[in-house]
C-alpha cells in the first residue's frame, strides 16, 4: 500500500506549521530548538515523499545531509543553552539580554 504524495505533503505542511508556531509563540529556548527540529523533519518528510514519487534517490541523499545538519545544530544549541543557564539561571528568551550593551 503506497501513501499518495498529496497526503505526505499535507502532513509535512502541518508539521512545518506546528514548528513555525512553536518558534514564534514560545519563549523557552529548548522548545524553540525542538520546533526547529520539527521543521527540519517536515522538510525531510517532503523530500522523501518526492523522492519516492519520482523514483529517485536524490531526495534521500539530501535527507541524510539535513540530518547531519540537525545533529550539529542540536549539539551547538544545547551547549549554548547550558552556557546561558549557567550564567543567567534561566532559559526564558525574554529574560536573556546578553547581547544588549
NUKOL-17084 format. One record per residue: residue number from 1; residue in one letter; x, y, z of N, C-alpha, C in turn. Coordinates in pm, whole numbers, padded with zeros to 5 digits. Layout:
<NUM; "A"; <X; Y; Z>; <X; Y; Z>; <X; Y; Z>>,
...
END
This chain:
<1; "X"; <00085; -00117; 00000>; <00000; 00000; 00000>; <00090; 00124; 00000>>,
<2; "X"; <00077; 00207; -00098>; <00159; 00326; -00113>; <00078; 00449; -00072>>,
<3; "X"; <00137; 00531; 00011>; <00073; 00654; 00055>; <00082; 00756; -00058>>,
<4; "X"; <-00029; 00819; -00095>; <-00024; 00919; -00203>; <00063; 01039; -00165>>,
<5; "X"; <00122; 01100; -00265>; <00210; 01215; -00244>; <00136; 01331; -00178>>,
<6; "X"; <00009; 01349; -00210>; <-00068; 01459; -00153>; <-00078; 01446; -00002>>,
<7; "X"; <-00096; 01324; 00047>; <-00107; 01302; 00192>; <00026; 01331; 00261>>,
<8; "X"; <00135; 01293; 00198>; <00267; 01319; 00255>; <00293; 01469; 00261>>,
<9; "X"; <00258; 01541; 00157>; <00281; 01685; 00153>; <00192; 01756; 00254>>,
<10; "X"; <00068; 01715; 00266>; <-00022; 01778; 00364>; <00029; 01755; 00505>>,
<11; "X"; <00073; 01633; 00536>; <00129; 01605; 00668>; <00256; 01687; 00692>>,
<12; "X"; <00338; 01699; 00590>; <00460; 01779; 00602>; <00428; 01926; 00628>>,
<13; "X"; <00329; 01979; 00562>; <00288; 02119; 00583>; <00235; 02138; 00724>>,
<14; "X"; <00156; 02043; 00773>; <00102; 02053; 00908>; <00214; 02052; 01012>>,
<15; "X"; <00308; 01960; 00996>; <00420; 01951; 01090>; <00505; 02078; 01083>>,
<16; "X"; <00529; 02129; 00964>; <00608; 02251; 00949>; <00538; 02370; 01015>>,
<17; "X"; <00407; 02380; 00999>; <00332; 02490; 01061>; <00334; 02480; 01213>>,
<18; "X"; <00328; 02359; 01266>; <00339; 02342; 01411>; <00476; 02390; 01458>>,
<19; "X"; <00580; 02360; 01382>; <00713; 02407; 01416>; <00724; 02558; 01411>>,
<20; "X"; <00665; 02619; 01310>; <00668; 02766; 01300>; <00596; 02829; 01419>>,
<21; "X"; <00482; 02774; 01455>; <00408; 02827; 01569>; <00488; 02812; 01698>>,
<22; "X"; <00561; 02703; 01713>; <00644; 02684; 01831>; <00757; 02784; 01839>>,
<23; "X"; <00816; 02817; 01724>; <00925; 02916; 01723>; <00871; 03056; 01751>>,
<24; "X"; <00757; 03089; 01695>; <00706; 03224; 01707>; <00637; 03251; 01841>>,
<25; "X"; <00572; 03152; 01898>; <00489; 03177; 02015>; <00552; 03139; 02148>>,
<26; "X"; <00646; 03048; 02149>; <00703; 03001; 02275>; <00824; 03085; 02314>>,
<27; "X"; <00854; 03089; 02443>; <00965; 03169; 02493>; <01074; 03083; 02556>>,
<28; "X"; <01053; 02955; 02566>; <01152; 02864; 02622>; <01250; 02823; 02513>>,
<29; "X"; <01378; 02835; 02540>; <01480; 02809; 02438>; <01479; 02663; 02393>>,
<30; "X"; <01456; 02571; 02484>; <01455; 02429; 02447>; <01338; 02398; 02354>>,
<31; "X"; <01223; 02455; 02383>; <01107; 02432; 02297>; <01128; 02495; 02159>>,
<32; "X"; <01197; 02608; 02154>; <01227; 02670; 02025>; <01318; 02580; 01943>>,
<33; "X"; <01421; 02523; 02007>; <01508; 02431; 01935>; <01434; 02305; 01891>>,
<34; "X"; <01343; 02255; 01974>; <01263; 02139; 01933>; <01173; 02174; 01815>>,
<35; "X"; <01122; 02296; 01811>; <01038; 02338; 01699>; <01119; 02348; 01571>>,
<36; "X"; <01243; 02393; 01581>; <01329; 02398; 01463>; <01357; 02258; 01412>>,
<37; "X"; <01379; 02164; 01503>; <01398; 02025; 01464>; <01272; 01970; 01397>>,
<38; "X"; <01157; 02008; 01447>; <01031; 01965; 01388>; <01018; 02016; 01245>>,
<39; "X"; <01059; 02140; 01221>; <01053; 02195; 01086>; <01151; 02122; 00993>>,
<40; "X"; <01269; 02090; 01043>; <01365; 02014; 00961>; <01311; 01875; 00927>>,
<41; "X"; <01243; 01812; 01023>; <01185; 01681; 00996>; <01069; 01688; 00897>>,
<42; "X"; <00996; 01799; 00898>; <00889; 01816; 00799>; <00948; 01827; 00658>>,
<43; "X"; <01059; 01898; 00646>; <01127; 01908; 00516>; <01179; 01771; 00474>>,
<44; "X"; <01234; 01695; 00570>; <01281; 01560; 00540>; <01168; 01472; 00489>>,
<45; "X"; <01052; 01483; 00552>; <00938; 01402; 00509>; <00896; 01437; 00366>>,
<46; "X"; <00893; 01565; 00334>; <00854; 01602; 00197>; <00960; 01558; 00096>>,
<47; "X"; <01088; 01567; 00132>; <01193; 01522; 00040>; <01184; 01372; 00014>>,
<48; "X"; <01158; 01295; 00117>; <01143; 01150; 00098>; <01019; 01119; 00015>>,
<49; "X"; <00911; 01194; 00037>; <00790; 01174; -00042>; <00812; 01203; -00190>>,
<50; "X"; <00878; 01315; -00220>; <00907; 01346; -00360>; <01006; 01248; -00420>>,
<51; "X"; <01101; 01204; -00340>; <01199; 01107; -00388>; <01132; 00976; -00426>>,
<52; "X"; <01037; 00934; -00344>; <00965; 00809; -00375>; <00873; 00827; -00495>>,
<53; "X"; <00811; 00945; -00506>; <00719; 00970; -00617>; <00791; 00971; -00751>>,
<54; "X"; <00911; 01030; -00755>; <00985; 01040; -00880>; <01086; 00927; -00900>>,
<55; "X"; <01085; 00827; -00812>; <01175; 00712; -00820>; <01321; 00754; -00832>>,
<56; "X"; <01360; 00847; -00747>; <01496; 00899; -00746>; <01552; 00889; -00604>>,
<57; "X"; <01682; 00881; -00594>; <01746; 00871; -00463>; <01797; 01007; -00416>>,
<58; "X"; <01787; 01109; -00499>; <01843; 01240; -00467>; <01781; 01299; -00341>>,
<59; "X"; <01651; 01288; -00324>; <01585; 01342; -00206>; <01631; 01275; -00079>>,
<60; "X"; <01655; 01145; -00087>; <01700; 01072; 00032>; <01843; 01108; 00069>>,
<61; "X"; <01925; 01143; -00030>; <02061; 01189; -00002>; <02055; 01323; 00070>>,
<62; "X"; <01967; 01412; 00026>; <01951; 01540; 00094>; <01900; 01522; 00237>>,
<63; "X"; <01818; 01419; 00259>; <01770; 01392; 00394>; <01886; 01359; 00486>>,
<64; "X"; <01981; 01280; 00440>; <02097; 01249; 00523>; <02179; 01373; 00552>>,
<65; "X"; <02191; 01463; 00455>; <02263; 01588; 00478>; <02192; 01675; 00581>>,
<66; "X"; <02060; 01682; 00572>; <01982; 01761; 00666>; <01989; 01699; 00805>>,
<67; "X"; <01992; 01566; 00813>; <02001; 01501; 00943>; <02135; 01530; 01011>>,
<68; "X"; <02243; 01535; 00934>; <02373; 01570; 00992>; <02375; 01716; 01035>>,
<69; "X"; <02312; 01803; 00958>; <02300; 01943; 00996>; <02220; 01956; 01126>>,
<70; "X"; <02113; 01880; 01138>; <02029; 01886; 01258>; <02105; 01834; 01379>>,
<71; "X"; <02186; 01731; 01362>; <02265; 01680; 01475>; <02367; 01783; 01521>>,
<72; "X"; <02431; 01850; 01427>; <02527; 01955; 01463>; <02456; 02072; 01530>>,
<73; "X"; <02337; 02105; 01481>; <02261; 02215; 01540>; <02221; 02182; 01683>>,
<74; "X"; <02183; 02060; 01708>; <02144; 02020; 01843>; <02264; 02028; 01937>>,
<75; "X"; <02379; 01982; 01893>; <02498; 01985; 01978>; <02536; 02130; 02013>>,
<76; "X"; <02540; 02217; 01914>; <02576; 02357; 01939>; <02466; 02428; 02018>>,
<77; "X"; <02342; 02403; 01982>; <02231; 02469; 02051>; <02221; 02431; 02197>>,
<78; "X"; <02237; 02303; 02228>; <02231; 02262; 02367>; <02350; 02315; 02446>>,
<79; "X"; <02466; 02325; 02382>; <02581; 02384; 02450>; <02555; 02531; 02483>>,
<80; "X"; <02493; 02603; 02390>; <02459; 02743; 02415>; <02356; 02755; 02527>>,
<81; "X"; <02256; 02668; 02526>; <02153; 02672; 02630>; <02212; 02641; 02767>>,
<82; "X"; <02300; 02543; 02775>; <02363; 02511; 02904>; <02448; 02627; 02952>>,
<83; "X"; <02521; 02691; 02862>; <02603; 02807; 02898>; <02516; 02923; 02947>>,
<84; "X"; <02406; 02949; 02878>; <02316; 03056; 02921>; <02253; 03025; 03055>>,
<85; "X"; <02217; 02899; 03076>; <02156; 02863; 03204>; <02255; 02877; 03318>>,
<86; "X"; <02381; 02844; 03293>; <02482; 02861; 03398>; <02504; 03007; 03433>>,
<87; "X"; <02497; 03094; 03334>; <02521; 03237; 03359>; <02399; 03310; 03412>>,
<88; "X"; <02283; 03284; 03357>; <02162; 03361; 03389>; <02060; 03287; 03475>>,
<89; "X"; <02076; 03158; 03495>; <01983; 03074; 03573>; <01843; 03070; 03513>>,
<90; "X"; <01831; 03092; 03383>; <01703; 03083; 03315>; <01727; 03050; 03168>>,
<91; "X"; <01625; 02989; 03106>; <01631; 02964; 02962>; <01516; 03034; 02890>>,
<92; "X"; <01452; 03128; 02959>; <01346; 03207; 02900>; <01410; 03313; 02810>>,
<93; "X"; <01369; 03316; 02684>; <01431; 03404; 02584>; <01411; 03552; 02622>>,
<94; "X"; <01298; 03589; 02680>; <01273; 03729; 02713>; <01363; 03779; 02826>>,
<95; "X"; <01406; 03690; 02914>; <01488; 03732; 03028>; <01637; 03732; 02997>>,
<96; "X"; <01676; 03681; 02883>; <01817; 03675; 02845>; <01847; 03797; 02759>>,
<97; "X"; <01932; 03882; 02808>; <01967; 04004; 02734>; <02119; 04020; 02729>>,
<98; "X"; <02190; 03915; 02698>; <02336; 03918; 02697>; <02387; 04008; 02585>>,
<99; "X"; <02322; 04012; 02470>; <02372; 04087; 02357>; <02348; 04237; 02368>>,
<100; "X"; <02270; 04279; 02465>; <02247; 04422; 02483>; <02367; 04485; 02550>>,
<101; "X"; <02408; 04602; 02500>; <02529; 04664; 02551>; <02511; 04764; 02655>>,
END
